Amino acid sequence: MSTRNLIRRIPGLPTSDGAGVKLTRLIGQPALDMLDPFLLLDAFGSERGTDYIAGFPEHPHRGFETVTYMLAGRMRHRDNHGNSGLLVAGGAQWMTAGAGLIHSEMPEQSDGEMRGFQLWVNLPATHKMIAPRYQDIAPEQIPVLTPLPGASVRVIAGDAFGTQGPVQGIVTQPLFVDITLAAGAALTLPLEVEHSAFAYVFEGAGVHFGDTWLPVQELGVLGAGAQVKLRSADAPSRLILVAAAPLHEPVARYGPFVMNTRAQIEQAIADFRNGRM
């Protein structure tokens, strides 16, 4: 089977979003505008409440999906459809904005560590105006596998080693796994050949991908292939690995709206301003 190597390494860009939450932008920045169908990836993490306490007050979305994966801390989401849920450490939320909603994501703590990721995944033209929905995933719903000694895999979405993650019904057929490797441990994971894929090592020293190397806190874009071979450095490492089917469609973006044409963006802005979202 063909093996994927790294074809790009992307340093994170320190920035802020929402009402001033400090984060590191990995996708959706000058060095990597997007990786079809991935529009944005932010890593956030701080033990200082001032870095995150302002949260993400009410804001709209249309035309794509947001994925939040919490490593530490507690965050409450609410929307204008009456939905509410609490994201806790080890949990995830896959929100399909579709035709549009207005929601907030606010910390339920004022101190202590808050850490995690937010990923934006594009929707195809045929699904941009579907009804919004949430998939709130509690930590205990996420299967934890030990396919080999020294390797642990949490499966949030997709199929890994014959086990399905709890996130279901996503049109881009994503794989989202959280992998922990002991020092020197190795793991081979099959991937769909045509899917775009990236990895981000957020703990440890770094990970080998085939014959290429990804240090901690850099995003690695994976080339083509039917599998990925990982090997940790001489220290334990932890990473997320994400893959999904590219859409190969035109992308029109304006802030929290992602459509296919400029006219659709203008319609989204008008609908938001006129209370139709």
VOPAGU-2260 file (C-alpha; in pm, 1 decimal, decimal comma):
REM VOPAGU-2260
SITE   aa  ch    i         X         Y         Z
SITE  MET   A    0       0,0       0,0       0,0
SITE  SER   A    1     117,3     352,3     -76,2
SITE  THR   A    2     224,6     544,1     235,3
SITE  ARG   A    3     162,2     912,2     300,0
SITE  ASN   A    4     450,8    1141,7     388,6
SITE  LEU   A    5     437,6    1503,7     493,2
SITE  ILE   A    6     435,4    1744,4     200,2
SITE  ARG   A    7     411,1    2067,1     403,3
SITE  ARG   A    8     480,8    2183,9     756,9
SITE  ILE   A    9     288,6    2490,7     872,8
SITE  PRO   A   10     387,5    2692,1    1181,4
SITE  GLY   A   11      90,9    2822,9    1377,7
SITE  LEU   A   12      -3,6    3191,6    1371,8
SITE  PRO   A   13     -82,2    3346,4    1713,3
SITE  THR   A   14    -406,5    3544,2    1691,9
SITE  SER   A   15    -735,5    3605,2    1873,1
SITE  ASP   A   16   -1100,9    3555,1    1785,1
SITE  GLY   A   17   -1444,5    3591,0    1937,6
SITE  ALA   A   18   -1429,8    3852,9    2213,6
SITE  GLY   A   19   -1052,8    3825,2    2242,3
SITE  VAL   A   20    -983,1    3455,4    2299,3
SITE  LYS   A   21    -613,0    3390,3    2239,2
SITE  LEU   A   22    -542,5    3099,7    2004,7
SITE  THR   A   23    -309,5    2962,3    1738,9
SITE  ARG   A   24    -440,9    2948,5    1382,2
SITE  LEU   A   25    -312,3    2657,0    1175,5
SITE  ILE   A   26    -551,8    2648,3     877,4
SITE  GLY   A   27    -714,1    2969,4     754,1
SITE  GLN   A   28    -398,3    3182,2     769,9
SITE  PRO   A   29    -157,2    3317,6     504,8
SITE  ALA   A   30      64,2    3007,3     505,2
SITE  LEU   A   31    -235,8    2772,8     450,1
SITE  ASP   A   32    -560,1    2940,8     346,2
SITE  MET   A   33    -753,2    2611,8     333,8
SITE  LEU   A   34    -707,1    2240,1     277,2
SITE  ASP   A   35   -1023,2    2133,1      95,4
SITE  PRO   A   36   -1265,5    2066,8     265,7
SITE  PHE   A   37   -1100,3    2212,8     579,8
SITE  LEU   A   38   -1148,4    2587,7     607,7
SITE  LEU   A   39    -997,5    2665,6     947,5
SITE  LEU   A   40    -821,4    2498,9    1238,8
SITE  ASP   A   41    -756,4    2678,4    1567,3
SITE  ALA   A   42    -571,7    2539,4    1868,0
SITE  PHE   A   43    -651,7    2715,3    2194,4
SITE  GLY   A   44    -493,6    2655,2    2531,1
SITE  SER   A   45    -420,2    2860,5    2841,0
SITE  GLU   A   46    -431,4    2840,2    3219,2
SITE  ARG   A   47    -499,5    3215,8    3241,4
SITE  GLY   A   48    -866,3    3300,9    3254,5
SITE  THR   A   49    -801,9    3638,3    3092,2
SITE  ASP   A   50    -697,0    3456,1    2773,5
SITE  TYR   A   51   -1037,2    3291,0    2725,5
SITE  ILE   A   52   -1298,7    3425,0    2969,1
SITE  ALA   A   53   -1460,3    3659,2    2713,0
SITE  GLY   A   54   -1543,8    3354,7    2500,5
SITE  PHE   A   55   -1735,4    3366,4    2174,1
SITE  PRO   A   56   -2057,1    3569,3    2220,1
SITE  GLU   A   57   -2349,4    3533,6    1979,3
SITE  HIS   A   58   -2244,4    3511,4    1615,1
SITE  PRO   A   59   -2394,2    3359,5    1297,8
SITE  HIS   A   60   -2280,7    3074,8    1071,8
SITE  ARG   A   61   -2399,7    2948,6     734,6
SITE  GLY   A   62   -2274,1    2700,1     477,1
SITE  PHE   A   63   -2029,5    2482,3     672,4
SITE  GLU   A   64   -1971,0    2276,8     988,1
SITE  THR   A   65   -1780,9    2361,0    1306,1
SITE  VAL   A   66   -1612,3    2092,1    1514,1
SITE  THR   A   67   -1500,0    2158,1    1870,1
SITE  TYR   A   68   -1285,9    1903,5    2054,9
SITE  MET   A   69   -1210,0    1979,9    2418,8
SITE  LEU   A   70    -895,0    1859,6    2590,7
SITE  ALA   A   71    -944,6    2053,7    2914,6
SITE  GLY   A   72   -1204,2    2293,0    3054,0
SITE  ARG   A   73   -1577,0    2351,8    3013,3
SITE  MET   A   74   -1761,3    2552,8    2747,0
SITE  ARG   A   75   -2136,9    2612,1    2706,3
SITE  HIS   A   76   -2296,9    2653,2    2364,4
SITE  ARG   A   77   -2642,3    2797,0    2298,6
SITE  ASP   A   78   -2821,2    2887,7    1976,5
SITE  ASN   A   79   -3129,6    3070,3    1853,1
SITE  HIS   A   80   -3305,7    2738,3    1783,9
SITE  GLY   A   81   -3324,6    2666,4    2156,6
SITE  ASN   A   82   -3033,7    2421,6    2171,0
SITE  SER   A   83   -2791,1    2420,1    2463,3
SITE  GLY   A   84   -2507,4    2187,9    2560,5
SITE  LEU   A   85   -2195,9    2169,9    2774,9
SITE  LEU   A   86   -1862,6    2070,1    2625,7
SITE  VAL   A   87   -1627,1    1913,1    2881,9
SITE  ALA   A   88   -1275,6    1771,4    2869,2
SITE  GLY   A   89   -1262,6    1476,0    2630,4
SITE  GLY   A   90   -1592,3    1567,4    2463,8
SITE  ALA   A   91   -1670,6    1694,9    2116,2
SITE  GLN   A   92   -1938,5    1880,9    1926,8
SITE  TRP   A   93   -2002,5    1858,2    1552,2
SITE  MET   A   94   -2229,9    2145,5    1454,3
SITE  THR   A   95   -2376,4    2156,5    1103,2
SITE  ALA   A   96   -2466,9    2521,7    1048,4
SITE  GLY   A   97   -2631,6    2456,7     712,1
SITE  ALA   A   98   -2885,8    2726,8     624,0
SITE  GLY   A   99   -2784,2    2927,9     926,4
SITE  LEU   A  100   -2803,5    2982,4    1299,8
SITE  ILE   A  101   -2681,2    3221,9    1564,9
SITE  HIS   A  102   -2495,2    3067,0    1856,8
SITE  SER   A  103   -2255,5    3142,2    2140,2
SITE  GLU   A  104   -1971,5    2943,8    2296,8
SITE  MET   A  105   -1888,1    3066,5    2645,7
SITE  PRO   A  106   -1649,3    2929,0    2911,1
SITE  GLU   A  107   -1806,0    2791,8    3228,6
SITE  GLN   A  108   -1493,3    2864,7    3430,9
SITE  SER   A  109   -1293,7    3174,0    3518,5
SITE  ASP   A  110    -960,0    3009,1    3593,9
SITE  GLY   A  111    -778,8    2681,8    3533,1
SITE  GLU   A  112    -677,4    2528,3    3202,8
SITE  MET   A  113    -894,7    2548,4    2891,8
SITE  ARG   A  114    -755,1    2367,0    2589,2
SITE  GLY   A  115    -882,7    2220,7    2266,1
SITE  PHE   A  116    -939,4    2263,3    1894,6
SITE  GLN   A  117   -1196,3    2413,6    1662,5
SITE  LEU   A  118   -1212,4    2293,0    1303,2
SITE  TRP   A  119   -1430,1    2428,3    1021,1
SITE  VAL   A  120   -1536,4    2178,8     752,3
SITE  ASN   A  121   -1697,1    2297,3     430,0
SITE  LEU   A  122   -2033,0    2172,0     307,0
SITE  PRO   A  123   -2097,2    2092,0     -61,6
SITE  ALA   A  124   -2328,1    2318,0    -259,4
SITE  THR   A  125   -2606,9    2059,0    -233,7
SITE  HIS   A  126   -2597,7    2074,3     149,7
SITE  LYS   A  127   -2525,3    2438,0     228,3
SITE  MET   A  128   -2889,5    2518,3     302,2
SITE  ILE   A  129   -2985,7    2206,4     499,8
SITE  ALA   A  130   -3140,7    2241,3     844,6
SITE  PRO   A  131   -2888,7    2308,5    1122,5
SITE  ARG   A  132   -2810,4    2031,0    1370,5
SITE  TYR   A  133   -2577,2    1949,5    1658,9
SITE  GLN   A  134   -2407,6    1627,7    1752,2
SITE  ASP   A  135   -2294,9    1666,6    2114,9
SITE  ILE   A  136   -2056,5    1386,4    2208,7
SITE  ALA   A  137   -1983,8    1314,0    2574,4
SITE  PRO   A  138   -1635,3    1178,1    2659,2
SITE  GLU   A  139   -1770,5     835,3    2749,4
SITE  GLN   A  140   -1925,0     801,1    2400,5
SITE  ILE   A  141   -1584,9     817,7    2230,6
SITE  PRO   A  142   -1428,0     472,0    2190,5
SITE  VAL   A  143   -1067,0     432,4    2301,8
SITE  LEU   A  144    -868,5     164,1    2117,6
SITE  THR   A  145    -530,8       4,5    2184,9
SITE  PRO   A  146    -447,7    -146,9    1845,2
SITE  LEU   A  147     -82,6    -205,9    1940,0
SITE  PRO   A  148     122,0    -187,9    2261,7
SITE  GLY   A  149     211,5     175,6    2328,8
SITE  ALA   A  150     -58,0     317,8    2098,1
SITE  SER   A  151    -397,3     454,0    2206,1
SITE  VAL   A  152    -657,3     592,4    1962,4
SITE  ARG   A  153    -972,1     791,1    2046,7
SITE  VAL   A  154   -1212,9     774,2    1749,3
SITE  ILE   A  155   -1432,2    1085,7    1731,0
SITE  ALA   A  156   -1548,2    1044,9    1370,0
SITE  GLY   A  157   -1500,1     787,9    1097,7
SITE  ASP   A  158   -1370,9     431,1    1112,0
SITE  ALA   A  159   -1039,6     327,5    1268,1
SITE  PHE   A  160    -938,6     -35,6    1313,9
SITE  GLY   A  161   -1297,8    -147,6    1253,6
SITE  THR   A  162   -1446,2      85,8    1516,1
SITE  GLN   A  163   -1686,1     367,2    1425,4
SITE  GLY   A  164   -1671,5     702,4    1600,9
SITE  PRO   A  165   -1992,6     850,0    1743,7
SITE  VAL   A  166   -2018,7    1137,2    1492,4
SITE  GLN   A  167   -2243,1    1014,3    1211,5
SITE  GLY   A  168   -2399,3    1129,8     884,9
SITE  ILE   A  169   -2133,3    1381,5     772,6
SITE  VAL   A  170   -2124,5    1421,0     396,4
SITE  THR   A  171   -1744,0    1460,2     366,2
SITE  GLN   A  172   -1692,9    1118,9     536,9
SITE  PRO   A  173   -1441,2    1251,2     789,4
SITE  LEU   A  174   -1193,1    1064,8    1004,2
SITE  PHE   A  175   -1101,4    1245,7    1328,9
SITE  VAL   A  176    -876,5    1060,1    1573,7
SITE  ASP   A  177    -674,7    1157,0    1881,4
SITE  ILE   A  178    -362,8     937,3    1898,1
SITE  THR   A  179    -127,8     886,8    2193,6
SITE  LEU   A  180     204,2     710,8    2129,5
SITE  ALA   A  181     451,4     592,4    2390,2
SITE  ALA   A  182     820,0     671,0    2333,0
SITE  GLY   A  183     931,4     497,2    2013,2
SITE  ALA   A  184     588,1     340,7    1951,7
SITE  ALA   A  185     468,6     288,9    1593,5
SITE  LEU   A  186     124,2     268,3    1434,0
SITE  THR   A  187     -10,3     219,5    1080,3
SITE  LEU   A  188    -352,5     365,8    1001,5
SITE  PRO   A  189    -538,0     313,7     669,7
SITE  LEU   A  190    -679,7     626,3     501,7
SITE  GLU   A  191    -905,4     682,3     202,6
SITE  VAL   A  192    -667,3     749,3     -86,9
SITE  GLU   A  193    -853,6    1052,0    -224,4
SITE  HIS   A  194    -910,0    1224,1     110,2
SITE  SER   A  195    -725,1    1536,1     222,6
SITE  ALA   A  196    -544,8    1478,5     552,5
SITE  PHE   A  197    -344,8    1664,8     815,4
SITE  ALA   A  198    -189,1    1599,4    1154,8
SITE  TYR   A  199     -98,8    1819,2    1450,0
SITE  VAL   A  200     126,6    1704,2    1734,4
SITE  PHE   A  201      23,5    1892,3    2048,6
SITE  GLU   A  202     216,9    1702,6    2316,4
SITE  GLY   A  203     560,9    1543,8    2324,3
SITE  ALA   A  204     862,1    1590,5    2097,3
SITE  GLY   A  205     722,4    1502,4    1755,1
SITE  VAL   A  206     625,3    1215,5    1526,7
SITE  HIS   A  207     773,4    1051,7    1215,4
SITE  PHE   A  208     531,9    1008,2     922,9
SITE  GLY   A  209     697,2     749,0     701,6
SITE  ASP   A  210    1036,4     903,4     635,8
SITE  THR   A  211     931,7    1261,9     718,5
SITE  TRP   A  212     926,2    1438,9    1054,2
SITE  LEU   A  213     665,4    1658,8    1222,8
SITE  PRO   A  214     773,9    1848,7    1536,1
SITE  VAL   A  215     534,7    1944,4    1811,9
SITE  GLN   A  216     305,0    2244,9    1747,2
SITE  GLU   A  217     336,7    2246,6    1368,6
SITE  LEU   A  218      61,0    2134,5    1132,8
SITE  GLY   A  219     160,5    1869,2     883,2
SITE  VAL   A  220     -19,5    1828,7     550,2
SITE  LEU   A  221      -9,1    1466,1     434,0
SITE  GLY   A  222      47,2    1369,4      73,1
SITE  ALA   A  223    -140,0    1101,5    -121,1
SITE  GLY   A  224    -150,0     738,9     -11,7
SITE  ALA   A  225    -364,5     458,5     127,6
SITE  GLN   A  226    -210,8     454,2     474,5
SITE  VAL   A  227      -8,1     658,1     718,1
SITE  LYS   A  228     277,8     515,2     924,5
SITE  LEU   A  229     347,8     696,4    1250,5
SITE  ARG   A  230     637,0     655,7    1491,2
SITE  SER   A  231     689,9     862,7    1803,0
SITE  ALA   A  232    1021,6    1017,5    1898,8
SITE  ASP   A  233    1213,8     902,6    2206,7
SITE  ALA   A  234     939,2    1053,5    2421,9
SITE  PRO   A  235     561,1    1004,2    2436,8
SITE  SER   A  236     363,1    1211,1    2184,8
SITE  ARG   A  237      -0,8    1297,0    2127,1
SITE  LEU   A  238    -160,2    1425,4    1807,4
SITE  ILE   A  239    -482,6    1468,4    1618,5
SITE  LEU   A  240    -510,0    1323,1    1268,7
SITE  VAL   A  241    -798,7    1435,9    1048,2
SITE  ALA   A  242    -901,2    1340,6     693,3
SITE  ALA   A  243   -1207,8    1405,0     473,8
SITE  ALA   A  244   -1321,0    1404,3     112,4
SITE  PRO   A  245   -1236,1    1723,4     -79,3
SITE  LEU   A  246   -1526,6    1900,1    -251,1
SITE  HIS   A  247   -1349,9    2059,3    -551,5
SITE  GLU   A  248   -1600,6    2345,7    -555,2
SITE  PRO   A  249   -1560,1    2723,6    -564,7
SITE  VAL   A  250   -1541,1    2883,3    -220,5
SITE  ALA   A  251   -1674,4    3229,2    -133,9
SITE  ARG   A  252   -1600,6    3337,2     225,2
SITE  TYR   A  253   -1693,9    3632,2     438,3
SITE  GLY   A  254   -1635,1    3599,6     812,3
SITE  PRO   A  255   -1878,2    3336,9     946,8
SITE  PHE   A  256   -2036,8    3263,5     606,3
SITE  VAL   A  257   -1894,7    3015,5     352,4
SITE  MET   A  258   -2081,7    2972,2      25,2
SITE  ASN   A  259   -2002,1    2910,9    -342,7
SITE  THR   A  260   -2065,1    3255,5    -492,2
SITE  ARG   A  261   -2043,1    3618,0    -389,4
SITE  ALA   A  262   -2417,4    3656,9    -447,8
SITE  GLN   A  263   -2483,7    3382,0    -192,8
SITE  ILE   A  264   -2261,1    3561,2      57,9
SITE  GLU   A  265   -2453,6    3883,7       6,6
SITE  GLN   A  266   -2779,7    3692,8      60,3
SITE  ALA   A  267   -2642,7    3543,7     384,1
SITE  ILE   A  268   -2548,8    3891,0     511,9
SITE  ALA   A  269   -2892,5    4025,3     420,9
SITE  ASP   A  270   -3068,0    3730,5     587,6
SITE  PHE   A  271   -2867,5    3780,5     906,7
SITE  ARG   A  272   -2932,6    4154,8     917,2
SITE  ASN   A  273   -3302,5    4102,7     858,4
SITE  GLY   A  274   -3350,9    3833,8    1123,7
SITE  ARG   A  275   -3396,9    3544,4     880,4
SITE  MET   A  276   -3123,5    3319,4    1017,2
